[in-house]
């Protein structure tokens, strides 16, 4: 299935997958979006868009989110 995707489609798919993973880990740890976006720091809309897979966060932003949640970047990309 993923082999049939264009590069752009694959990037969108992976962005959505990572966003879902961030939300899963955050919710598992009983953290609110507010706590994450204040600790990261970033604005609420950007945090929501990352979790929804609607934006392409930089590596720096992903590292900030991982640190705010208290997990490794590897854990978020799993």
ROSE-4610 file (N, C-alpha, C; in Angstrom, 1 decimal, always signed):
// ROSE-4610
residu = [X/X/X/X/X/X/X/X/X/X/X/X/X/X/X/X/X/X/X/X/X/X/X/X/X/X/X/X/X/X/X/X/X/X/X/X/X/X/X/X/X/X/X/X/X/X/X/X/X/X/X/X/X/X/X/X/X/X/X/X/X/X/X/X/X/X/X/X/X/X/X/X/X/X/X/X/X/X/X/X/X/X/X/X/X/X/X/X/X/X/X/X/X/X/X/X/X/X/X/X/X/X/X/X/X/X/X/X/X/X/X/X/X/X/X/X/X/X/X/X/X/X/X/X/X/X/X/X/X/X/X/X/X/X/X/X/X/X/X/X/X/X/X/X/X/X/X/X/X/X/X/X/X/X/X/X/X/X/X/X/X/X/X/X/X/X/X/X/X/X/X/X/X/X/X/X/X/X/X/X/X/X/X/X/X/X/X/X/X/X/X/X/X/X/X/X/X/X/X/X/X/X/X/X/X/X/X/X/X/X/X/X/X/X/X/X/X/X/X/X/X/X/X/X/X/X/X/X/X/X/X/X/X/X]
num = [1/1/1/2/2/2/3/3/3/4/4/4/5/5/5/6/6/6/7/7/7/8/8/8/9/9/9/10/10/10/11/11/11/12/12/12/13/13/13/14/14/14/15/15/15/16/16/16/17/17/17/18/18/18/19/19/19/20/20/20/21/21/21/22/22/22/23/23/23/24/24/24/25/25/25/26/26/26/27/27/27/28/28/28/29/29/29/30/30/30/31/31/31/32/32/32/33/33/33/34/34/34/35/35/35/36/36/36/37/37/37/38/38/38/39/39/39/40/40/40/41/41/41/42/42/42/43/43/43/44/44/44/45/45/45/46/46/46/47/47/47/48/48/48/49/49/49/50/50/50/51/51/51/52/52/52/53/53/53/54/54/54/55/55/55/56/56/56/57/57/57/58/58/58/59/59/59/60/60/60/61/61/61/62/62/62/63/63/63/64/64/64/65/65/65/66/66/66/67/67/67/68/68/68/69/69/69/70/70/70/71/71/71/72/72/72/73/73/73/74/74/74/75/75/75/76/76/76/77/77/77/78/78/78]
x = [+0.8/+0.0/+0.9/+1.8/+2.6/+3.6/+3.8/+4.7/+4.0/+2.7/+1.9/+1.8/+2.2/+2.1/+3.2/+2.8/+3.8/+4.6/+5.7/+6.5/+5.7/+4.9/+4.1/+3.0/+2.4/+1.4/+2.0/+3.2/+3.9/+4.2/+4.7/+5.1/+3.8/+2.7/+1.5/+1.0/+1.1/+0.7/+1.6/+2.9/+3.8/+3.6/+3.3/+3.0/+1.8/+0.8/-0.5/-0.2/+0.6/+0.9/+1.7/+2.6/+3.4/+2.5/+1.6/+0.7/-0.2/-0.7/-1.5/-0.7/+0.5/+1.4/+1.6/+1.8/+2.0/+0.8/-0.4/-1.6/-1.8/-1.5/-1.6/-0.8/+0.5/+1.4/+1.0/+0.6/+0.2/-1.0/-2.0/-3.2/-2.9/-2.0/-1.6/-1.0/-0.2/+0.5/-0.4/-1.7/-2.6/-2.1/-1.6/-1.1/-2.1/-2.4/-3.2/-2.4/-3.1/-2.4/-1.8/-2.5/-2.1/-0.7/-0.6/+0.6/+1.8/+1.5/+2.5/+2.9/+1.9/+2.3/+2.9/+2.6/+3.3/+4.7/+4.9/+6.3/+7.2/+6.6/+7.4/+8.3/+8.0/+6.8/+6.3/+5.0/+4.4/+3.0/+2.4/+1.0/+0.0/-1.1/-2.1/-2.5/-2.7/-3.1/-2.1/-0.8/+0.3/+0.3/+0.2/+0.1/-1.0/-2.2/-3.4/-3.2/-2.6/-2.3/-1.3/-0.3/+0.7/+0.0/-0.8/-1.5/-2.5/-3.1/-4.0/-3.3/-2.0/-1.3/-1.5/-1.9/-2.2/-1.0/+0.1/+1.3/+2.5/+3.6/+4.9/+5.8/+5.9/+6.7/+8.2/+9.0/+10.5/+11.0/+12.2/+12.8/+12.9/+13.3/+13.4/+12.1/+11.0/+9.7/+9.3/+9.6/+9.4/+10.2/+11.4/+12.3/+11.7/+11.2/+10.6/+9.4/+8.6/+7.4/+7.8/+8.7/+9.2/+9.7/+10.4/+10.9/+9.8/+8.8/+7.7/+6.9/+6.8/+6.0/+6.8/+8.1/+9.0/+9.4/+9.4/+9.8/+10.8/+11.4/+12.4/+11.7/+12.4/+11.9/+11.6/+12.4/+12.2/+10.9/+10.5/+9.2/+8.0/+8.2/+7.1/+7.1/+8.2/+8.2/+7.9/+7.7/+7.4/+6.1]
y = [-1.2/+0.0/+1.3/+1.4/+2.5/+2.7/+1.5/+1.6/+2.3/+2.3/+2.9/+4.4/+5.0/+6.4/+7.2/+8.4/+9.4/+9.8/+10.5/+11.0/+11.9/+12.8/+13.8/+13.0/+12.0/+11.3/+10.5/+9.9/+9.2/+10.1/+11.3/+12.3/+12.7/+12.9/+13.3/+12.1/+10.9/+9.7/+9.6/+9.8/+9.6/+10.8/+12.0/+13.1/+12.8/+12.3/+11.9/+10.8/+9.9/+8.8/+9.3/+10.1/+10.7/+11.6/+12.3/+13.2/+12.3/+11.2/+10.3/+9.7/+9.4/+8.8/+9.8/+11.1/+12.1/+12.2/+12.2/+12.3/+11.0/+9.8/+8.6/+8.6/+9.0/+9.0/+10.1/+11.3/+12.4/+11.9/+11.3/+10.9/+9.8/+8.8/+7.7/+8.3/+9.3/+9.9/+11.0/+11.1/+12.0/+13.5/+13.8/+15.2/+15.9/+17.2/+18.0/+18.6/+19.0/+19.7/+21.0/+21.6/+22.9/+22.7/+21.6/+21.4/+21.2/+20.5/+20.2/+21.5/+22.3/+23.4/+24.5/+24.6/+25.6/+25.1/+23.8/+23.3/+23.3/+23.2/+23.0/+24.1/+25.4/+26.1/+26.3/+26.4/+26.6/+27.1/+27.5/+28.0/+26.8/+26.9/+25.9/+25.3/+26.2/+25.8/+25.0/+25.3/+24.5/+23.1/+23.0/+21.7/+20.9/+21.5/+20.8/+20.3/+21.2/+20.8/+19.7/+19.7/+18.6/+17.3/+17.3/+16.0/+15.6/+16.5/+16.2/+15.8/+16.0/+15.7/+16.7/+17.9/+19.0/+19.9/+19.7/+20.5/+19.7/+20.2/+19.5/+20.1/+19.5/+20.1/+19.9/+20.8/+20.6/+19.6/+19.1/+18.2/+18.9/+20.1/+20.9/+20.9/+21.1/+21.1/+19.7/+18.7/+17.3/+17.0/+17.4/+17.2/+18.0/+19.2/+19.9/+19.2/+18.7/+17.9/+16.7/+16.0/+14.7/+15.1/+16.2/+16.6/+17.0/+17.7/+18.2/+17.0/+16.0/+14.8/+13.9/+13.9/+13.1/+11.8/+11.7/+10.5/+10.9/+9.8/+10.1/+10.3/+10.9/+11.1/+9.8/+8.8/+7.4/+6.9/+7.2/+6.7/+7.4/+8.6/+9.3/+8.8/+8.4/+8.0/+6.5/+5.8/+4.4/+4.1]
z = [+0.0/+0.0/+0.0/+0.9/+1.0/-0.2/-0.9/-2.1/-3.2/-3.2/-4.3/-4.1/-3.0/-2.8/-3.5/-3.9/-4.3/-3.1/-3.3/-2.2/-1.3/-1.9/-1.2/-0.4/-1.0/-0.3/+0.9/+0.7/+1.8/+2.9/+2.6/+3.6/+4.4/+3.7/+4.4/+5.3/+4.8/+5.6/+6.9/+6.7/+7.9/+8.9/+8.4/+9.2/+10.1/+9.4/+10.2/+11.2/+10.8/+11.7/+13.0/+12.7/+13.9/+14.7/+14.1/+14.9/+15.8/+15.2/+16.0/+17.2/+16.9/+17.9/+19.1/+18.7/+19.7/+20.6/+20.0/+20.7/+21.6/+21.1/+21.9/+23.1/+22.9/+24.0/+25.0/+24.6/+25.4/+26.3/+25.6/+26.3/+27.3/+26.9/+27.8/+29.1/+28.9/+30.1/+30.8/+30.4/+31.0/+30.9/+29.8/+29.6/+28.7/+29.0/+28.1/+27.0/+25.9/+24.9/+25.4/+26.3/+26.9/+27.6/+28.4/+29.1/+28.1/+27.0/+26.0/+25.3/+24.8/+24.0/+24.8/+26.1/+27.0/+27.3/+27.4/+27.7/+26.5/+25.3/+24.1/+23.7/+23.8/+23.7/+22.3/+22.1/+20.8/+21.0/+20.0/+20.2/+20.1/+20.6/+20.7/+19.3/+18.3/+17.0/+16.4/+16.5/+15.9/+16.5/+17.8/+18.5/+18.0/+17.9/+17.4/+15.9/+15.1/+13.7/+13.6/+14.4/+14.4/+14.7/+15.8/+16.2/+15.1/+14.4/+13.4/+12.0/+12.0/+10.7/+9.6/+10.0/+9.0/+8.8/+9.5/+9.3/+9.4/+8.9/+8.8/+9.8/+11.0/+12.1/+11.7/+12.2/+12.0/+13.0/+12.8/+13.7/+15.1/+15.1/+16.3/+17.1/+16.4/+17.1/+17.6/+16.8/+17.3/+18.5/+18.6/+19.7/+20.9/+20.7/+21.8/+22.4/+21.5/+21.9/+22.7/+22.2/+22.9/+24.3/+24.4/+25.7/+26.6/+26.1/+26.9/+27.4/+26.6/+27.0/+27.9/+27.7/+28.5/+27.9/+26.6/+25.9/+24.8/+24.2/+23.2/+21.8/+20.9/+19.6/+18.9/+19.2/+18.7/+19.1/+20.4/+20.9/+20.1/+19.8/+19.0/+17.6/+17.0/+15.6/+15.5/+16.6/+16.5/+15.9]
